[in-house]
Amino acid sequence: MYFHSTVEYPDDWTGHPENAEWFCAEHLHLTEGLTHLTALEAIDRIRAQLPQAEA
């Protein structure tokens, strides 16, 4: 899942972008409507939706 980027990468850059996160099928639905946020902001909102045992 790609969220709003906070870094501009050069064309020849390689690596894992700061705005890309992996989610399992069970939790993917929690990302709906959050792609306008940064990854950190989105993860904070996702964790707030989870029961304490999962967060």
Secondary structure, DSSP 8 states (H G I E B T S, - for coil): -B---SS---TT--S--TTB----HHHHGGGTT-TTS-HHHHHHHHHHHS-TTT-
